Amino acid sequence: LSLKRIRHALLGPPFTHVGGSDYSRYLGSSSVGDIPDAYRRAAHQLWIDYERSWRPLGLPLVINTMGWVTGLGFLLLQDII
């Protein structure tokens, strides 16, 4: 899971704007369904990073979710919101 400050519009296909993240958390698995608690903790830690670093600057937070919106994915999305 990662947090990245966007400094300009990202136009074009994804491979044209690949870059590192400003903050990230390692989950330990490629499937969130296997580690929902680690996902929740990582999302919470990234929120803390945002609150500390960017919110005081008035920068908005836009969340790009994984698109899994049923079952466990829906519950995780609710937890993050």
KOLGU-4560 file (N, C-alpha, C; in nm, 3 decimals, padded with zeros to 5 digits):
<recs>
<n_xx: 00.085 n_yy: -00.115 n_zz: 00.000 ca_xx: 00.000 ca_yy: 00.000 ca_zz: 00.000 c_xx: 00.090 c_yy: 00.122 c_zz: 00.000 mol: A seq: 1 type: LEU>
<n_xx: 00.052 n_yy: 00.224 n_zz: -00.074 ca_xx: 00.141 ca_yy: 00.340 ca_zz: -00.082 c_xx: 00.063 c_yy: 00.471 c_zz: -00.088 mol: A seq: 2 type: SER>
<n_xx: 00.138 n_yy: 00.576 n_zz: -00.061 ca_xx: 00.085 ca_yy: 00.712 ca_zz: -00.062 c_xx: 00.181 c_yy: 00.795 c_zz: -00.146 mol: A seq: 3 type: LEU>
<n_xx: 00.128 n_yy: 00.865 n_zz: -00.245 ca_xx: 00.213 ca_yy: 00.943 ca_zz: -00.334 c_xx: 00.153 c_yy: 01.081 c_zz: -00.354 mol: A seq: 4 type: LYS>
<n_xx: 00.236 n_yy: 01.181 n_zz: -00.346 ca_xx: 00.192 ca_yy: 01.318 ca_zz: -00.374 c_xx: 00.193 c_yy: 01.339 c_zz: -00.525 mol: A seq: 5 type: ARG>
<n_xx: 00.079 n_yy: 01.378 n_zz: -00.577 ca_xx: 00.065 ca_yy: 01.403 ca_zz: -00.721 c_xx: 00.093 c_yy: 01.551 c_zz: -00.745 mol: A seq: 6 type: ILE>
<n_xx: 00.192 n_yy: 01.579 n_zz: -00.827 ca_xx: 00.234 ca_yy: 01.717 ca_zz: -00.851 c_xx: 00.184 c_yy: 01.774 c_zz: -00.983 mol: A seq: 7 type: ARG>
<n_xx: 00.133 n_yy: 01.687 n_zz: -01.071 ca_xx: 00.080 ca_yy: 01.732 ca_zz: -01.199 c_xx: -00.016 c_yy: 01.626 c_zz: -01.250 mol: A seq: 8 type: HIS>
<n_xx: -00.095 n_yy: 01.662 n_zz: -01.350 ca_xx: -00.193 ca_yy: 01.569 ca_zz: -01.405 c_xx: -00.125 c_yy: 01.445 c_zz: -01.461 mol: A seq: 9 type: ALA>
<n_xx: -00.185 n_yy: 01.330 n_zz: -01.435 ca_xx: -00.131 ca_yy: 01.203 ca_zz: -01.486 c_xx: -00.214 c_yy: 01.163 c_zz: -01.608 mol: A seq: 10 type: LEU>
<n_xx: -00.169 n_yy: 01.206 n_zz: -01.723 ca_xx: -00.240 ca_yy: 01.177 ca_zz: -01.847 c_xx: -00.164 c_yy: 01.071 c_zz: -01.924 mol: A seq: 11 type: LEU>
<n_xx: -00.237 n_yy: 00.983 n_zz: -01.989 ca_xx: -00.174 ca_yy: 00.879 ca_zz: -02.068 c_xx: -00.184 c_yy: 00.744 c_zz: -01.998 mol: A seq: 12 type: GLY>
<n_xx: -00.133 n_yy: 00.641 n_zz: -02.063 ca_xx: -00.139 ca_yy: 00.507 ca_zz: -02.004 c_xx: -00.051 c_yy: 00.497 c_zz: -01.879 mol: A seq: 13 type: PRO>
<n_xx: -00.083 n_yy: 00.404 n_zz: -01.789 ca_xx: -00.012 ca_yy: 00.394 ca_zz: -01.662 c_xx: 00.141 c_yy: 00.385 c_zz: -01.674 mol: A seq: 14 type: PRO>
<n_xx: 00.191 n_yy: 00.318 n_zz: -01.777 ca_xx: 00.337 ca_yy: 00.301 ca_zz: -01.787 c_xx: 00.410 c_yy: 00.432 c_zz: -01.817 mol: A seq: 15 type: PHE>
<n_xx: 00.336 n_yy: 00.538 n_zz: -01.852 ca_xx: 00.402 ca_yy: 00.665 ca_zz: -01.883 c_xx: 00.426 c_yy: 00.752 c_zz: -01.759 mol: A seq: 16 type: THR>
<n_xx: 00.372 n_yy: 00.713 n_zz: -01.646 ca_xx: 00.391 ca_yy: 00.791 ca_zz: -01.524 c_xx: 00.421 c_yy: 00.702 c_zz: -01.403 mol: A seq: 17 type: HIS>
<n_xx: 00.508 n_yy: 00.607 n_zz: -01.425 ca_xx: 00.550 ca_yy: 00.520 ca_zz: -01.316 c_xx: 00.651 c_yy: 00.595 c_zz: -01.230 mol: A seq: 18 type: VAL>
<n_xx: 00.635 n_yy: 00.585 n_zz: -01.102 ca_xx: 00.727 ca_yy: 00.652 ca_zz: -01.011 c_xx: 00.717 c_yy: 00.594 c_zz: -00.872 mol: A seq: 19 type: GLY>
<n_xx: 00.807 n_yy: 00.631 n_zz: -00.788 ca_xx: 00.808 ca_yy: 00.581 ca_zz: -00.652 c_xx: 00.700 c_yy: 00.645 c_zz: -00.567 mol: A seq: 20 type: GLY>
<n_xx: 00.683 n_yy: 00.590 n_zz: -00.450 ca_xx: 00.585 ca_yy: 00.645 ca_zz: -00.357 c_xx: 00.657 c_yy: 00.726 c_zz: -00.249 mol: A seq: 21 type: SER>
<n_xx: 00.583 n_yy: 00.816 n_zz: -00.187 ca_xx: 00.639 ca_yy: 00.896 ca_zz: -00.079 c_xx: 00.636 c_yy: 00.820 c_zz: 00.054 mol: A seq: 22 type: ASP>
<n_xx: 00.531 n_yy: 00.744 n_zz: 00.075 ca_xx: 00.517 ca_yy: 00.659 ca_zz: 00.193 c_xx: 00.461 c_yy: 00.525 c_zz: 00.147 mol: A seq: 23 type: TYR>
<n_xx: 00.505 n_yy: 00.417 n_zz: 00.207 ca_xx: 00.450 ca_yy: 00.287 ca_zz: 00.171 c_xx: 00.456 c_yy: 00.193 c_zz: 00.290 mol: A seq: 24 type: SER>
<n_xx: 00.373 n_yy: 00.091 n_zz: 00.285 ca_xx: 00.369 ca_yy: -00.011 ca_zz: 00.388 c_xx: 00.367 c_yy: -00.148 c_zz: 00.320 mol: A seq: 25 type: ARG>
<n_xx: 00.451 n_yy: -00.236 n_zz: 00.368 ca_xx: 00.460 ca_yy: -00.372 ca_zz: 00.314 c_xx: 00.353 c_yy: -00.458 c_zz: 00.381 mol: A seq: 26 type: TYR>
<n_xx: 00.275 n_yy: -00.527 n_zz: 00.300 ca_xx: 00.166 ca_yy: -00.609 ca_zz: 00.353 c_xx: 00.208 c_yy: -00.753 c_zz: 00.381 mol: A seq: 27 type: LEU>
<n_xx: 00.301 n_yy: -00.806 n_zz: 00.307 ca_xx: 00.345 ca_yy: -00.942 ca_zz: 00.330 c_xx: 00.274 c_yy: -01.047 c_zz: 00.247 mol: A seq: 28 type: GLY>
<n_xx: 00.183 n_yy: -01.005 n_zz: 00.160 ca_xx: 00.110 ca_yy: -01.099 ca_zz: 00.074 c_xx: 00.060 c_yy: -01.023 c_zz: -00.048 mol: A seq: 29 type: SER>
<n_xx: 00.044 n_yy: -01.093 n_zz: -00.157 ca_xx: -00.009 ca_yy: -01.028 ca_zz: -00.277 c_xx: -00.161 c_yy: -01.032 c_zz: -00.280 mol: A seq: 30 type: SER>
<n_xx: -00.222 n_yy: -01.102 n_zz: -00.186 ca_xx: -00.367 ca_yy: -01.110 ca_zz: -00.181 c_xx: -00.417 c_yy: -01.048 c_zz: -00.051 mol: A seq: 31 type: SER>
<n_xx: -00.489 n_yy: -00.938 n_zz: -00.062 ca_xx: -00.542 ca_yy: -00.870 ca_zz: 00.054 c_xx: -00.640 c_yy: -00.960 c_zz: 00.129 mol: A seq: 32 type: VAL>
<n_xx: -00.707 n_yy: -01.048 n_zz: 00.058 ca_xx: -00.801 ca_yy: -01.140 ca_zz: 00.120 c_xx: -00.737 c_yy: -01.231 c_zz: 00.223 mol: A seq: 33 type: GLY>
<n_xx: -00.607 n_yy: -01.254 n_zz: 00.209 ca_xx: -00.535 ca_yy: -01.339 ca_zz: 00.304 c_xx: -00.494 c_yy: -01.264 c_zz: 00.431 mol: A seq: 34 type: ASP>
<n_xx: -00.487 n_yy: -01.131 n_zz: 00.424 ca_xx: -00.434 ca_yy: -01.052 ca_zz: 00.535 c_xx: -00.514 c_yy: -00.923 c_zz: 00.558 mol: A seq: 35 type: ILE>
<n_xx: -00.644 n_yy: -00.933 n_zz: 00.579 ca_xx: -00.724 ca_yy: -00.812 ca_zz: 00.593 c_xx: -00.681 c_yy: -00.722 c_zz: 00.710 mol: A seq: 36 type: PRO>
<n_xx: -00.637 n_yy: -00.781 n_zz: 00.819 ca_xx: -00.595 ca_yy: -00.699 ca_zz: 00.933 c_xx: -00.469 c_yy: -00.620 c_zz: 00.901 mol: A seq: 37 type: ASP>
<n_xx: -00.375 n_yy: -00.681 n_zz: 00.830 ca_xx: -00.253 ca_yy: -00.610 ca_zz: 00.790 c_xx: -00.289 c_yy: -00.496 c_zz: 00.695 mol: A seq: 38 type: ALA>
<n_xx: -00.387 n_yy: -00.518 n_zz: 00.607 ca_xx: -00.432 ca_yy: -00.413 ca_zz: 00.515 c_xx: -00.490 c_yy: -00.295 c_zz: 00.593 mol: A seq: 39 type: TYR>
<n_xx: -00.575 n_yy: -00.325 n_zz: 00.692 ca_xx: -00.635 ca_yy: -00.219 ca_zz: 00.774 c_xx: -00.527 c_yy: -00.139 c_zz: 00.848 mol: A seq: 40 type: ARG>
<n_xx: -00.431 n_yy: -00.210 n_zz: 00.907 ca_xx: -00.323 ca_yy: -00.142 ca_zz: 00.980 c_xx: -00.240 c_yy: -00.055 c_zz: 00.887 mol: A seq: 41 type: ARG>
<n_xx: -00.208 n_yy: -00.107 n_zz: 00.768 ca_xx: -00.127 ca_yy: -00.031 ca_zz: 00.672 c_xx: -00.202 c_yy: 00.093 c_zz: 00.626 mol: A seq: 42 type: ALA>
<n_xx: -00.330 n_yy: 00.080 n_zz: 00.598 ca_xx: -00.410 ca_yy: 00.196 ca_zz: 00.555 c_xx: -00.415 c_yy: 00.300 c_zz: 00.667 mol: A seq: 43 type: ALA>
<n_xx: -00.428 n_yy: 00.255 n_zz: 00.790 ca_xx: -00.431 ca_yy: 00.347 ca_zz: 00.904 c_xx: -00.297 c_yy: 00.420 c_zz: 00.919 mol: A seq: 44 type: HIS>
<n_xx: -00.188 n_yy: 00.349 n_zz: 00.903 ca_xx: -00.056 ca_yy: 00.412 ca_zz: 00.913 c_xx: -00.035 c_yy: 00.515 c_zz: 00.802 mol: A seq: 45 type: GLN>
<n_xx: -00.082 n_yy: 00.485 n_zz: 00.682 ca_xx: -00.070 ca_yy: 00.582 ca_zz: 00.573 c_xx: -00.157 c_yy: 00.704 c_zz: 00.600 mol: A seq: 46 type: LEU>
<n_xx: -00.272 n_yy: 00.685 n_zz: 00.663 ca_xx: -00.356 ca_yy: 00.800 ca_zz: 00.701 c_xx: -00.280 c_yy: 00.888 c_zz: 00.799 mol: A seq: 47 type: TRP>
<n_xx: -00.212 n_yy: 00.829 n_zz: 00.895 ca_xx: -00.133 ca_yy: 00.905 ca_zz: 00.991 c_xx: -00.022 c_yy: 00.982 c_zz: 00.918 mol: A seq: 48 type: ILE>
<n_xx: 00.044 n_yy: 00.919 n_zz: 00.822 ca_xx: 00.146 ca_yy: 00.988 ca_zz: 00.743 c_xx: 00.088 c_yy: 01.108 c_zz: 00.670 mol: A seq: 49 type: ASP>
<n_xx: -00.030 n_yy: 01.090 n_zz: 00.611 ca_xx: -00.097 ca_yy: 01.200 ca_zz: 00.541 c_xx: -00.131 c_yy: 01.313 c_zz: 00.638 mol: A seq: 50 type: TYR>
<n_xx: -00.191 n_yy: 01.278 n_zz: 00.750 ca_xx: -00.229 ca_yy: 01.379 ca_zz: 00.850 c_xx: -00.109 c_yy: 01.460 c_zz: 00.897 mol: A seq: 51 type: GLU>
<n_xx: 00.002 n_yy: 01.394 n_zz: 00.917 ca_xx: 00.122 ca_yy: 01.460 ca_zz: 00.968 c_xx: 00.191 c_yy: 01.547 c_zz: 00.861 mol: A seq: 52 type: ARG>
<n_xx: 00.196 n_yy: 01.499 n_zz: 00.738 ca_xx: 00.278 ca_yy: 01.564 ca_zz: 00.636 c_xx: 00.203 c_yy: 01.655 c_zz: 00.539 mol: A seq: 53 type: SER>
<n_xx: 00.087 n_yy: 01.614 n_zz: 00.493 ca_xx: 00.024 ca_yy: 01.686 ca_zz: 00.383 c_xx: -00.103 c_yy: 01.760 c_zz: 00.419 mol: A seq: 54 type: TRP>
<n_xx: -00.177 n_yy: 01.711 n_zz: 00.516 ca_xx: -00.302 ca_yy: 01.781 ca_zz: 00.551 c_xx: -00.275 c_yy: 01.923 c_zz: 00.600 mol: A seq: 55 type: ARG>
<n_xx: -00.169 n_yy: 01.945 n_zz: 00.680 ca_xx: -00.142 ca_yy: 02.084 ca_zz: 00.722 c_xx: -00.116 c_yy: 02.177 c_zz: 00.604 mol: A seq: 56 type: PRO>
<n_xx: -00.073 n_yy: 02.122 n_zz: 00.491 ca_xx: -00.047 ca_yy: 02.203 ca_zz: 00.371 c_xx: -00.174 c_yy: 02.226 c_zz: 00.290 mol: A seq: 57 type: LEU>
<n_xx: -00.284 n_yy: 02.163 n_zz: 00.331 ca_xx: -00.411 ca_yy: 02.178 ca_zz: 00.260 c_xx: -00.420 c_yy: 02.089 c_zz: 00.137 mol: A seq: 58 type: GLY>
<n_xx: -00.334 n_yy: 01.988 n_zz: 00.129 ca_xx: -00.337 ca_yy: 01.898 ca_zz: 00.013 c_xx: -00.447 c_yy: 01.794 c_zz: 00.030 mol: A seq: 59 type: LEU>
<n_xx: -00.527 n_yy: 01.774 n_zz: -00.074 ca_xx: -00.636 ca_yy: 01.676 ca_zz: -00.064 c_xx: -00.582 c_yy: 01.533 c_zz: -00.067 mol: A seq: 60 type: PRO>
<n_xx: -00.664 n_yy: 01.441 n_zz: -00.022 ca_xx: -00.631 ca_yy: 01.299 ca_zz: -00.027 c_xx: -00.729 c_yy: 01.231 c_zz: -00.121 mol: A seq: 61 type: LEU>
<n_xx: -00.678 n_yy: 01.168 n_zz: -00.224 ca_xx: -00.758 ca_yy: 01.092 ca_zz: -00.319 c_xx: -00.716 c_yy: 00.947 c_zz: -00.305 mol: A seq: 62 type: VAL>
<n_xx: -00.811 n_yy: 00.857 n_zz: -00.287 ca_xx: -00.780 ca_yy: 00.716 ca_zz: -00.266 c_xx: -00.818 c_yy: 00.636 c_zz: -00.389 mol: A seq: 63 type: ILE>
<n_xx: -00.721 n_yy: 00.568 n_zz: -00.445 ca_xx: -00.744 ca_yy: 00.477 ca_zz: -00.557 c_xx: -00.756 c_yy: 00.337 c_zz: -00.498 mol: A seq: 64 type: ASN>
<n_xx: -00.876 n_yy: 00.287 n_zz: -00.490 ca_xx: -00.898 ca_yy: 00.156 ca_zz: -00.427 c_xx: -00.869 c_yy: 00.044 c_zz: -00.525 mol: A seq: 65 type: THR>
<n_xx: -00.868 n_yy: -00.075 n_zz: -00.475 ca_xx: -00.836 ca_yy: -00.192 ca_zz: -00.556 c_xx: -00.953 c_yy: -00.240 c_zz: -00.642 mol: A seq: 66 type: MET>
<n_xx: -01.069 n_yy: -00.178 n_zz: -00.628 ca_xx: -01.183 ca_yy: -00.213 ca_zz: -00.711 c_xx: -01.262 c_yy: -00.334 c_zz: -00.662 mol: A seq: 67 type: GLY>
<n_xx: -01.226 n_yy: -00.388 n_zz: -00.549 ca_xx: -01.294 ca_yy: -00.504 ca_zz: -00.491 c_xx: -01.402 c_yy: -00.451 c_zz: -00.398 mol: A seq: 68 type: TRP>
<n_xx: -01.528 n_yy: -00.450 n_zz: -00.443 ca_xx: -01.634 ca_yy: -00.382 ca_zz: -00.368 c_xx: -01.746 c_yy: -00.475 c_zz: -00.322 mol: A seq: 69 type: VAL>
<n_xx: -01.719 n_yy: -00.604 n_zz: -00.315 ca_xx: -01.818 ca_yy: -00.697 ca_zz: -00.262 c_xx: -01.752 c_yy: -00.781 c_zz: -00.153 mol: A seq: 70 type: THR>
<n_xx: -01.833 n_yy: -00.835 n_zz: -00.065 ca_xx: -01.782 ca_yy: -00.923 ca_zz: 00.040 c_xx: -01.678 c_yy: -00.854 c_zz: 00.127 mol: A seq: 71 type: GLY>
<n_xx: -01.564 n_yy: -00.920 n_zz: 00.147 ca_xx: -01.456 ca_yy: -00.867 ca_zz: 00.230 c_xx: -01.403 c_yy: -00.735 c_zz: 00.175 mol: A seq: 72 type: LEU>
<n_xx: -01.396 n_yy: -00.720 n_zz: 00.044 ca_xx: -01.350 ca_yy: -00.594 ca_zz: -00.016 c_xx: -01.438 c_yy: -00.478 c_zz: 00.025 mol: A seq: 73 type: GLY>
<n_xx: -01.569 n_yy: -00.500 n_zz: 00.029 ca_xx: -01.661 ca_yy: -00.395 ca_zz: 00.072 c_xx: -01.639 c_yy: -00.359 c_zz: 00.218 mol: A seq: 74 type: PHE>
<n_xx: -01.619 n_yy: -00.461 n_zz: 00.303 ca_xx: -01.595 ca_yy: -00.436 ca_zz: 00.445 c_xx: -01.466 c_yy: -00.358 c_zz: 00.466 mol: A seq: 75 type: LEU>
<n_xx: -01.362 n_yy: -00.392 n_zz: 00.392 ca_xx: -01.234 ca_yy: -00.319 ca_zz: 00.403 c_xx: -01.250 c_yy: -00.175 c_zz: 00.357 mol: A seq: 76 type: LEU>
<n_xx: -01.323 n_yy: -00.156 n_zz: 00.250 ca_xx: -01.348 ca_yy: -00.020 ca_zz: 00.201 c_xx: -01.424 c_yy: 00.063 c_zz: 00.305 mol: A seq: 77 type: LEU>
<n_xx: -01.522 n_yy: 00.002 n_zz: 00.370 ca_xx: -01.594 ca_yy: 00.071 ca_zz: 00.477 c_xx: -01.500 c_yy: 00.108 c_zz: 00.591 mol: A seq: 78 type: GLN>
<n_xx: -01.413 n_yy: 00.018 n_zz: 00.628 ca_xx: -01.317 ca_yy: 00.045 ca_zz: 00.736 c_xx: -01.226 c_yy: 00.161 c_zz: 00.702 mol: A seq: 79 type: ASP>
<n_xx: -01.181 n_yy: 00.168 n_zz: 00.579 ca_xx: -01.092 ca_yy: 00.276 ca_zz: 00.538 c_xx: -01.164 c_yy: 00.409 c_zz: 00.538 mol: A seq: 80 type: ILE>
<n_xx: -01.286 n_yy: 00.408 n_zz: 00.491 ca_xx: -01.364 ca_yy: 00.533 ca_zz: 00.490 c_xx: -01.391 c_yy: 00.578 c_zz: 00.631 mol: A seq: 81 type: ILE>
</recs>
